[in-house]
């Protein structure tokens, strides 16, 4: 049997770090060497990730204790990985950054989106945007891969079949409305609460100008797309509802063809467009804990307007799951490895 690929997680105290550990400690091809947390250095990983009790004896390390590995995955707060990218490059053959630091190709777009100059603009062109459904071939050959925004992922997967089929005018207004769970805000937003699912009433999260819109424009080429995001009574999950006005009328047959053409080779994208049953369209609760993205649509009577949908687990397909999928591709492994999980119902 070949030697396992060594991997360390930098910034493993948050929800994404916990998901990365959940996926990697049982991965047959990877061996987790270290996981860092400056505040929790020396403590058992299970103290912050109780779901891993009995699965690992790992303890948190500080970043100063990091040893060289084959793969380093950073799950640090936005802005931190870019400051340390030289250090990370010296310690690992390949790097995946789950933050927003390297998702955008253009430094000016980054500054306009995040309100500050990029700490390492010369590095932006070195990272491949880590959405396999858009960049599989480039990810396979990459040394540096960025993470993906969860809302951007749901939006991009809802929109890409229409873009690829030429159904949309890139300059026409497109609105994507997203409903998201409380875990999107991260562990720090739930500090002091053991029950993020009891986080309160439905509340507006980002009615206009959400920062993930820059990723959607970059991936789809839709220059007038905009996002609106609302937090709802859900822990995991994001549901993108895209309102589209098409160049020409389409039929269900046209859209079946476009979605099959777009996602026929993608193991984690499922088309959900049923005529009957309780779940005729994508539903985020049905993909909780999985790396699946369920996509679907509804057409207006005249065929000129379509509502396109995509449901994902924001911590999986919108973060850690896609990162592990990219890690598999980067190392020549079957991309589904350690990611084939059946969703829960009811959830």
Secondary structure per residue as TSV (DSSP state, phi and psi in degrees):
chain	resnum	aa	ss	phi	psi
A	1	X	-	360.0	136.7
A	2	X	-	-69.3	158.0
A	3	X	-	-66.1	141.2
A	4	X	-	-66.2	153.7
A	5	X	E	-82.8	122.6
A	6	X	E	-81.0	140.1
A	7	X	E	-142.7	140.8
A	8	X	E	-125.1	149.0
A	9	X	E	-111.6	121.1
A	10	X	E	-98.9	117.5
A	11	X	S	86.6	62.6
A	12	X	-	-102.4	15.8
A	13	X	S	-87.9	-16.9
A	14	X	S	-89.2	-176.4
A	15	X	H	-61.1	-41.6
A	16	X	H	-66.6	-41.1
A	17	X	H	-59.6	-41.2
A	18	X	H	-63.6	-39.6
A	19	X	H	-67.5	-40.0
A	20	X	H	-60.0	-43.5
A	21	X	H	-64.2	-43.2
A	22	X	H	-57.5	-38.4
A	23	X	H	-81.2	-34.5
A	24	X	H	-89.8	-28.0
A	25	X	T	-69.5	-18.7
A	26	X	T	-106.8	4.2
A	27	X	-	-71.7	127.6
A	28	X	S	-71.0	-17.2
A	29	X	S	-102.7	-15.8
A	30	X	E	-116.0	151.5
A	31	X	E	-128.8	116.0
A	32	X	E	-74.4	120.4
A	33	X	E	-90.1	-48.6
A	34	X	E	-146.5	156.4
A	35	X	E	-139.9	129.8
A	36	X	E	-104.2	150.8
A	37	X	-	-159.4	118.4
A	38	X	T	-65.4	-40.6
A	39	X	T	-74.7	-28.1
A	40	X	T	-112.4	16.5
A	41	X	T	-55.0	132.2
A	42	X	T	94.3	-19.7
A	43	X	S	-84.0	152.4
A	44	X	B	-65.7	141.1
A	45	X	G	-56.7	-33.9
A	46	X	G	-65.1	-16.7
A	47	X	G	-67.5	-29.6
A	48	X	T	-103.5	-22.8
A	49	X	-	-124.4	75.8
A	50	X	G	-62.4	-19.9
A	51	X	G	-66.1	-15.9
A	52	X	G	-95.1	3.4
A	53	X	T	-58.2	127.0
A	54	X	T	87.3	-9.6
A	55	X	T	-100.5	-24.3
A	56	X	-	-153.4	148.4
A	57	X	-	-105.0	12.3
A	58	X	-	-59.4	146.7
A	59	X	B	-120.9	151.1
A	60	X	E	-67.9	141.9
A	61	X	E	-112.5	167.5
A	62	X	-	-89.5	162.9
A	63	X	G	-64.6	-29.5
A	64	X	G	-65.3	-20.1
A	65	X	G	-91.0	-1.1
A	66	X	-	-61.2	137.6
A	67	X	-	-110.6	158.8
A	68	X	-	-59.8	144.0
A	69	X	E	-142.8	171.6
A	70	X	E	-74.1	-38.1
A	71	X	E	-137.0	132.3
A	72	X	E	-117.6	127.3
A	73	X	E	-113.0	121.4
A	74	X	E	-98.4	128.8
A	75	X	-	-127.2	47.0
A	76	X	-	-86.5	164.0
A	77	X	-	-58.4	152.6
A	78	X	T	-54.6	135.4
A	79	X	T	97.7	-18.9
A	80	X	H	-83.7	-40.4
A	81	X	H	-63.4	-38.4
A	82	X	H	-62.4	-31.2
A	83	X	H	-73.5	-21.4
A	84	X	H	-115.5	11.3
A	85	X	H	-63.9	-32.2
A	86	X	H	-63.6	-42.4
A	87	X	H	-62.8	-44.6
A	88	X	H	-63.4	-41.7
A	89	X	H	-61.6	-35.7
A	90	X	H	-74.3	-14.9
A	91	X	H	-107.5	-10.0
A	92	X	E	-146.5	145.1
A	93	X	E	-68.8	-32.1
A	94	X	E	-138.0	149.8
A	95	X	E	-133.9	133.6
A	96	X	E	-118.8	126.6
A	97	X	E	-110.9	117.6
A	98	X	-	-82.2	-9.7
A	99	X	S	-80.4	-174.6
A	100	X	S	-86.2	1.2
A	101	X	T	-61.4	-33.3
A	102	X	T	-124.8	21.0
A	103	X	S	-75.7	-31.8
A	104	X	-	-97.2	142.2
A	105	X	S	-78.7	-23.7
A	106	X	-	-115.2	128.9
A	107	X	H	-64.9	-36.0
A	108	X	H	-66.8	-39.9
A	109	X	H	-64.1	-38.6
A	110	X	H	-61.6	-47.7
A	111	X	H	-64.1	-39.8
A	112	X	H	-66.2	-31.8
A	113	X	H	-82.8	-42.3
A	114	X	H	-107.1	-1.8
A	115	X	S	75.0	17.7
A	116	X	S	-154.0	153.6
A	117	X	-	-67.5	146.6
A	118	X	-	-70.4	134.2
A	119	X	T	-67.1	-22.1
A	120	X	T	-144.0	66.5
A	121	X	G	-61.3	-28.3
A	122	X	G	-66.7	-14.6
A	123	X	G	-89.5	-15.0
A	124	X	G	-58.2	-42.1
A	125	X	G	-71.7	-10.0
A	126	X	G	-85.1	-18.1
A	127	X	E	-95.2	137.4
A	128	X	E	-95.2	131.1
A	129	X	-	-63.8	124.9
A	130	X	-	-86.4	49.3
A	131	X	-	-109.4	102.5
A	132	X	H	-55.8	-33.8
A	133	X	H	-67.4	-13.8
A	134	X	H	-112.0	-28.1
A	135	X	H	-136.4	31.1
A	136	X	H	-52.9	-49.8
A	137	X	H	-61.0	-41.8
A	138	X	H	-70.0	-35.4
A	139	X	H	-64.4	-40.3
A	140	X	H	-57.3	-32.4
A	141	X	T	-101.2	3.7
A	142	X	-	-86.6	149.5
A	143	X	S	-95.2	-33.2
A	144	X	E	-121.2	128.6
A	145	X	E	-131.4	136.7
A	146	X	E	-87.7	161.9
A	147	X	-	-77.8	-174.9
A	148	X	-	-128.1	147.9
A	149	X	-	-75.7	139.0
A	150	X	H	-64.2	-43.4
A	151	X	H	-69.6	-34.4
A	152	X	H	-65.1	-39.9
A	153	X	H	-62.8	-49.1
A	154	X	H	-60.5	-41.4
A	155	X	H	-66.6	-47.6
A	156	X	H	-61.3	-42.1
A	157	X	H	-70.3	-29.0
A	158	X	H	-70.6	-34.2
A	159	X	H	-92.5	-31.1
A	160	X	H	-56.7	-40.2
A	161	X	H	-59.8	-35.4
A	162	X	H	-72.5	-38.0
A	163	X	H	-66.3	-47.7
A	164	X	H	-65.6	-31.1
A	165	X	T	-84.0	-5.3
A	166	X	T	75.3	22.4
A	167	X	-	-78.3	-16.7
A	168	X	S	-113.9	146.4
A	169	X	-	-87.5	116.2
A	170	X	T	-57.6	-23.6
A	171	X	T	-91.9	-6.3
A	172	X	S	-83.2	146.4
A	173	X	-	-62.0	130.3
A	174	X	E	-128.8	130.1
A	175	X	E	-114.4	129.8
A	176	X	E	-117.1	118.2
A	177	X	E	-101.0	126.4
A	178	X	E	-117.4	136.2
A	179	X	E	-110.9	126.9
A	180	X	E	-131.1	158.5
A	181	X	-	-88.4	169.0
A	182	X	G	-67.0	-26.0
A	183	X	G	-66.6	-15.8
A	184	X	G	-61.3	-29.3
A	185	X	G	-76.5	-9.8
A	186	X	-	88.9	169.4
A	187	X	G	-63.0	-39.5
A	188	X	G	-61.6	-31.1
A	189	X	G	-70.9	-19.7
A	190	X	G	-105.6	15.6
A	191	X	T	-56.2	135.5
A	192	X	T	87.3	-7.3
A	193	X	-	-116.2	130.3
A	194	X	S	-88.0	-1.4
A	195	X	-	-133.8	77.8
A	196	X	G	-59.7	-22.4
A	197	X	G	-71.7	-11.7
A	198	X	G	-104.2	35.8
A	199	X	-	-77.7	-3.5
A	200	X	-	123.1	-161.6
A	201	X	S	-82.0	167.5
A	202	X	-	-59.1	133.9
A	203	X	E	-143.4	151.3
A	204	X	E	-71.5	133.9
A	205	X	E	-106.3	-48.8
A	206	X	E	-155.8	84.0
A	207	X	S	-63.8	-28.4
A	208	X	S	-145.4	158.7
A	209	X	-	66.7	34.1
A	210	X	-	-66.3	139.3
A	211	X	T	-66.4	-22.8
A	212	X	T	-69.3	-10.1
A	213	X	H	-62.4	-29.9
A	214	X	H	-64.3	-36.1
A	215	X	H	-66.6	-40.6
A	216	X	H	-65.0	-43.2
A	217	X	H	-63.5	-39.0
A	218	X	H	-66.2	-42.8
A	219	X	H	-77.0	-41.3
A	220	X	H	-92.4	-23.7
A	221	X	-	78.0	7.4
A	222	X	-	-82.6	106.9
A	223	X	T	-78.1	-17.3
A	224	X	T	-113.2	18.9
A	225	X	E	-76.6	146.3
A	226	X	E	-141.2	155.6
A	227	X	E	-118.9	147.5
A	228	X	E	-131.6	133.4
A	229	X	E	-127.3	130.3
A	230	X	E	-129.6	131.4
A	231	X	E	-81.5	136.0
A	232	X	-	-127.6	177.2
A	233	X	S	-73.9	79.3
A	234	X	-	-156.5	142.7
A	235	X	S	-89.9	-61.4
A	236	X	S	-102.4	143.0
A	237	X	-	130.0	150.2
A	238	X	E	-144.4	132.1
A	239	X	E	-119.8	115.1
A	240	X	E	-94.1	128.8
A	241	X	E	-120.3	105.2
A	242	X	E	-98.8	128.3
A	243	X	E	-99.8	113.2
A	244	X	E	-120.0	136.8
A	245	X	E	-114.3	119.2
A	246	X	-	-93.3	159.3
A	247	X	S	-62.8	-44.0
A	248	X	S	-136.7	158.3
A	249	X	-	-61.4	147.4
A	250	X	-	-129.3	165.9
A	251	X	-	-118.8	169.6
A	252	X	H	-56.9	-39.6
A	253	X	H	-61.4	-41.2
A	254	X	H	-59.1	-43.6
A	255	X	H	-74.3	-36.6
A	256	X	H	-56.6	-44.2
A	257	X	H	-63.2	-42.8
A	258	X	H	-65.6	-41.9
A	259	X	H	-70.9	-38.7
A	260	X	H	-67.2	-39.9
A	261	X	H	-64.4	-38.9
A	262	X	H	-74.5	-39.1
A	263	X	H	-122.0	13.6
A	264	X	T	-60.7	-28.0
A	265	X	T	-102.0	7.8
A	266	X	-	-102.0	112.2
A	267	X	T	-69.2	-18.9
A	268	X	T	-106.5	0.4
A	269	X	E	-100.9	124.4
A	270	X	E	-119.0	133.1
A	271	X	E	-85.1	123.0
A	272	X	-	-118.5	103.0
A	273	X	-	-150.8	73.4
A	274	X	-	-99.3	151.3
A	275	X	S	-85.2	-20.0
A	276	X	S	-145.1	177.7
A	277	X	S	96.8	170.7
A	278	X	S	-74.0	-26.3
A	279	X	-	-124.1	79.2
A	280	X	S	-82.9	-14.9
A	281	X	S	-131.9	165.8
A	282	X	-	-55.6	140.8
A	283	X	-	-138.2	119.1
A	284	X	G	-61.4	-29.3
A	285	X	G	-64.2	-26.7
A	286	X	G	-80.5	-9.7
A	287	X	G	-112.0	5.9
A	288	X	T	-57.7	131.3
A	289	X	T	81.1	2.2
A	290	X	S	-118.2	168.6
A	291	X	-	-98.0	14.2
A	292	X	-	-77.0	149.8
A	293	X	E	-122.6	117.6
A	294	X	E	-96.2	127.2
A	295	X	E	-122.7	151.3
A	296	X	E	-167.3	-171.5
A	297	X	E	-162.5	167.5
A	298	X	E	-141.8	132.5
A	299	X	E	-104.7	142.3
A	300	X	-	-70.5	165.9
A	301	X	T	-60.4	-35.6
A	302	X	T	-85.2	-3.5
A	303	X	S	75.6	5.4
A	304	X	S	-95.7	-19.9
A	305	X	E	-121.6	136.0
A	306	X	E	-130.9	139.3
A	307	X	E	-102.7	116.0
A	308	X	E	-103.9	140.9
A	309	X	E	-127.3	149.4
A	310	X	E	-147.4	129.2
A	311	X	E	-115.3	131.7
A	312	X	E	-139.2	164.6
A	313	X	-	-87.1	118.3
A	314	X	T	-63.5	-27.4
A	315	X	T	-85.2	-17.5
A	316	X	I	-101.5	-87.1
A	317	X	I	-60.9	-25.8
A	318	X	I	-89.3	3.9
A	319	X	I	-163.8	-94.5
A	320	X	I	-66.5	-39.7
A	321	X	H	-62.4	-45.2
A	322	X	H	-66.4	-35.4
A	323	X	H	-61.5	-43.0
A	324	X	H	-68.9	-37.1
A	325	X	H	-58.9	-43.7
A	326	X	H	-65.0	-41.0
A	327	X	H	-59.6	-41.1
A	328	X	H	-60.4	-47.4
A	329	X	H	-63.4	-40.4
A	330	X	H	-65.4	-25.6
A	331	X	T	-109.0	14.5
A	332	X	T	71.7	21.6
A	333	X	-	-93.8	159.1
A	334	X	-	-60.8	125.9
A	335	X	T	-66.4	-16.5
A	336	X	T	-85.0	-4.8
A	337	X	T	-56.9	127.9
A	338	X	T	69.1	10.0
A	339	X	T	-120.7	-0.2
A	340	X	-	-86.5	88.9
A	341	X	-	-121.4	136.3
A	342	X	-	-85.4	134.4
A	343	X	-	-68.2	165.6
A	344	X	-	-97.2	142.4
A	345	X	S	-151.8	122.3
A	346	X	-	-77.2	161.3
A	347	X	-	-137.9	360.0
